[in-house]
Amino acid sequence: MRLSKLDQELDFQSQALKLRAFRQQLLASNVANADTPNYKAVDINFEQELQRIAGKTSGSLKLETTNKNHLQANAGNTLGAQVLYRTNTEANIDGNTVNLDVERAKLAENAFRYENIVRNISGDFRTLTTAIRG
């Protein structure tokens, strides 16, 4: 019974880690396209996606597009996360909505939170190792 809980926890942490990595790719893409005319910055609502993943028991997640701002699925989006255009920033003269200061801050925060998940997973394994050794 306890091993089942550990397995579920590790699966959830693994999915959260994949979601953080996917978000990092999106944010890096925004930075890379900062000078691309008419490029629209994209992101995911991480908290919403994490809640969706928490409700998942098994199998793959299906992409749902319930809003006209949702992008179509791509190969890097294996979790079915809803990719949204960032609408809270004003477009530049060339139509680009990337704000490098915002993107850098989001990249740094996401990287920090990614490392935190890795530390949690490492801690779970240390605890398991200690319990096995007695």
Secondary structure, 3 states (H helix, E strand, C coil): CHHHHHHHHHHHHHHHHHHHHHHHHHHHHHHHCCCCCCCCCEECCHHHHHHHHHCCCCCCCCCCCCCCCECCCCCCCCCCCCCEECCCCCCCCCCCCCCHHHHHHHHHHHHHHHHHHHHHHHHHHHHHHHHHHC
